[in-house]
């Protein structure tokens, strides 16, 4: 293989696929990036068998062929090269020579035949989603995923579509929170329902790789994998095993108290309150809410730090109510609210609180309160 391209182009491509490269594996080939050159296109691919990223861009192909280069050292080397034209050429002794300006460097390479074959990038079900919609959806539900790898169901995000529908749901829960996003489909004609459990890492990588522009991403879902493509970018990911919990049964159907408050004000107050409370038992942040008349009062106590009490102007409807929330959970939710005002709906001190943007009905997050007044510290899980 022998190609010529610019350093900025190559660096951009390498940085895109590098995120899928395995970091800990017994298969050396998975620590590499596969380069395939033909028809004046260079295609890069990285995978750890759970996630794969493929990116193509035009180059001058002098000799077609394949290369498998160690991802870490190659990406670091390319990042440090000057922004000029360069060439990559495979040599007979399993090395590759990078030539730039009046200089050259040689790196050892792997056998490209050891790189795993591409899965069939086709699925039984196909759909289209606006890029900005999928990016917004992933950003808003990821906060409710678990970081516990031993509970893969809760580290995943459920993609749910009714047969022949024009709307999708993205749902995530770590058993303490439940985030639900309703989004419009740009295209979907299947008469089969979709219930695909996708790792949050895979969807986050897709959202990160997609540009913030108008356009539609093509998604195909197979029996064990999901595929997404946009222009010269492709991503494939293994679906998670297991059955997502019946989340609808925990969504409150009524509430006795509603609070509408300026998002920025409650966000800043919650930041201060959480800062004070984070030194409490094992960094669990407890914030007490008290609604009185037209105000919302937020208090925070840390025995060895101090006390905070702030009163916010708010529109309060319903009965007075006092409850405690994990401040970090509330803070993460408020940070992804884009509207100027946010609504909190409450039913009882130990029932989930619904947090949603004012004036929008496409997203909400449930947060399970914590017990106070010397009661046990945890509630039954939200799902």
N, C-alpha and C positions, 0 to 999 in steps of 0.2 A: 504494500500500500504506500502511496506517495501522494500527498495533497499539499495545497498551498492555500492559506487563508490569513486573516488578520488576527492579531492577538486579542483585541476586544471581542470579536465574534466567538473565538474559541473559548475564551474565559467565560463568557455569558452562558454558552452551552454546557460547559463543564460544571458550572455552579448549579445549573438546573438539575442535572441528573445525579450530582454527587449526593444529594440528600437521601437517595434511595439505596446507596451503596451500603453493604453490610459492614459493620464495625467490629463485631465479634462473630466469628464463624470458623468452622473447621475446613471450609472450602475456600482456598486462596482465590479462586476465580471470582468469587462474589465480592472480594475487596477491590475489584478492578472495574474500569469503565470500558465497555466494548465500543470500538470505532468501526463503522462500516462505510466504505467510500465507493460510490458508483453513480454514474449518470450526473456528475457534477453536484452531487449532494453528499454531505457527511452526516451520518446518523450516529448519535451517542446513546448508549443505554446503560443504566445502572439498576441493580435489583438486589434485594435481600431475601427474595422468594415470597415475602408478604406484600411488598410494594415494589413496583417497577416504574421508572420514568424513562421516556424515549423522547429525544429532541433532535430535529433535523434542520440543517441550514445549508445554503448553497456555498460551495467552495470550488476551487479548481482541482479536479481530480486528474493527476498525472498518471497514476497507476491505481486501478481499483483493487480493493482487498479489505481485509479485516485486521484489526489490532486489538489487543486486550492489555491495557496499561494500568499499573497500580494507581488507584484513584487519589489517595492522599498526597503522595509525593508529586504526581503529575499536576494536580490542581494547584499545589503550592508553588511549583515551578512556573506554571503558566501565569499565575497571579503576579509573579515577580519579574516577568519578562517585560521589556519595553513595548509600548503600544505601536507595533509596526507589523509588517507582513512577516510571516514565518512559514516554514514547511515542516511537515512530519513525514518521515520516510522509514519504513520497516527495513531492517538490515537482516542478513542471513543468520546472524548469531543470536536470534531472539532478543534483539535490542531495537530501540527506535531512536532515530536521530532527529533532534529539533534544531533547525537552522534559522537564525535570525540575524539580520544585519551582517556583520563580519564574524559572528560567533556561532558556536554549536554546542549542544549538550546531548549526551546519550543516556538513555534510561533502559533498564531491563524490562522486559515485557513477559506476559503470560501467554500460554497457548490459547488462542481465541476459540478453539474447538471445545475447551473446557467450560465455556460460558453457557449457562442453561438456555435452552431453546425458548423462544417467545411463545406464550400461550396464544391460543386462537383469540384474536382481538374482536370477537363477535359475541353477542349475547342473544338470548331468546327474546328479551324485551328491550326496546329502544325508546329514548325520550330526549327532549331538548329543553334546556333551561337557560334563561338569560344569565350571562356571566355575573352581573352585579347582584342578581338575586341569590345565586348559589354562594357567592362570597359573603353576603350579608347573613344568610342562613347559617352557614358554618361558624361564622364569628359569634353568633348569638347563642348557639346551642352548645358549643364546645365547653363553655364554662361549667356545665353540669355533668361533664364526663368524669369518670374516676381515673386516677393515676395508678390504681392497683392492677398490675398485670395479671394477678391471680384470679381476678374476676373480669374476664374479658368482655362479658355481656355489658358491664357497666362502664367499660372503657370505650365502648362502641357507640355509634349513632345510628338510630333506626331511620331508614328511608321507607316511607309508607305512601302508597298510591292506590286509590280505588280503581277498579276496572273502568276504563273509558273516561276517567276523570280528567279534569284540567288543573288539578291542584295536587301538590305533594306536601307531606309532613316530614320534617326532620325532628327527631325526638332524642333526648339524652337525659340520663339520670345517674347520679352516684348514690342514690337512696336517701340523700339529705336534700337534694334539689331535683327539680324536674323542669327542663326547658323544652318548649314546643314552638316550632316555627311553621307557619303555613305559607307556602309560596306558589306562585302561578307557574304552570308548565307552558313552555312555548310550543311543545309538540309531544303528543302521546296518544297512540291509537290502540294500544293493547287492551284486550278484554280480560287479561289476567291481572290479579292484584299483585302489588309489589310489597314485600316485607323483607328488605335486605338490611342486614346488620353490618355496618362498615366501620372499620377502625377510625377513631378520631384523628389519628396521625395521617391516614391516607387522605381524608377530606381536608384536613388542614394544609397538607402539601398541595392538593389541587387548588384550593383557594389562594394559596401563596403564589403559585405559578401562573395563574390566570391574570391577565392584565386588567386594570380598572378601565374598561372601555365597553362600548356597546358591542354586543355579539352574543352568540349562543354556543354553549358547550354541548357536544353530543355525548350521551351516556348510554352504554349498553350494559345489561345485567344478565349474567349467565347463572349457571347452577352453583358455582363456587367462586366466581370472580366478578368484579365490576370494572368497566373500562370507560375512560373519558378521553375525549379528543377535542382539540381546538387548534386550527391551523396546523403548525408544524410541531405541536406538542401532543404527546399521548401519555396516559397514565393508566396503569392497571393495578388492582389490589385484590388480595384474597379476602373473601367475605368471612366474617367471624361465625363460629359455630355457636349454637345455643339459641334459646327462645327469649326474646325481649319480654319483660314483664307487662302485664295488662295495665298500662299506665292510666287509661281513661277513668278507671274506678276511683282514683285518688284526687281527681280534679274537682274542687269544690263546685257545687251547683248553685250555691247561694252564699251570701255574706251579710254580716250585720253592721259592718263599719267600712266606709270608703274614705280614703285620704288622697287628695290630689295636691301635689306639692311641686315646686320648681326643681327640676332634676339637678341643676348645678348646686343649689343650696343644700339639698339633702345629701348629695354626693360629697360635698366638702365637709359637711358636719359628720357624716359617717366616717370619712377618712380620719378626722381628728379623734372621734370616739374609738375607732378601731386601734389607732395608734396607742391610745391610753390603755385599752383593754387587752392588748395582745400579750402582756406579761402575766396574764391570769393562767389558770391551770392548763399546762401543756399548750400554751399559746391559743387556747380556744377563746374567741372573741365574742363576748356577750354584750348586746346593746339592748337597752330597755326602751320600748316605745310607750308613750302615754299621750293619748289624744284628749285635749281639753278644749271644748268650744271650737274656735276657729284655728287652733294651733296644734302642732305636733311637737312633742317634747322628746328629745333623745338624750338619754343619760348613759354614762359609762363609769364603772367603778373598777379600780385595781388597788387592792389592799396596800401594796407597797409603792404605788405610783401616785395615785390621786383620784380625783373625781371630776367628771365633766357633765355639764347639763346645758343643753341648748334648746331654745324654743324657736320653731319655724312657723312662719305664716303659711297656713294651708287651708284648703277647703275640706272640712270634715263633715261627713254625713253618717248618721247612725249612732250607735251606742258607744260610750267610752270603753276603751279596751286597753289593757296593759299586757304586753308580751315581750319575750326576749328572743333575739335572733343572733345567729353567728354573724358578726360584723363583716368578716371577710366574704361570706357568701353574698350578703347584701351589696357590699362594695363592688364585687365583680359583676353583679347584675346591673347596677346603676351605671357602670362605666360603658356598657354597650347599649344603653338607651340613647337614642338619637333625638328624641323629641324634647322640647323645652320643659314639658311637665311629665311627671310619672304618676301612676296610680297604684296604690296599695289597697288590696281588698282583704278583709280579715273576717273570720267567722268565730273563732274562739282562741284563747291563749295558747292552746296546744295544737291547733289545726293549721294546715299549711297556709302561708301568706302568698297571695297572688300579686306579683309585681309585673306591670305592663306599661308600655308607652301610652301616654294620653293621646286619644284621637286615632289610634291604629289598632287593628284587630288581628294582625298577622303574627304576633309573638307574645308569649308570656312565660314567666318563670315562677315556679312554686318553690318556696323556701320553708323548710320545716323548722318551727320554733324550738327553742331549748327550754327545759324546765327551769323554773326559778324558785325562790323561797325555800331553799334547802331540799328541794325535791331531787330525784335522780337526774343525772346530767343529760341523759339521752332519751329520745322518744322512739317509738317504733319507726322503722324506715318509711319514707314517703311512698315507696313502691315495694 
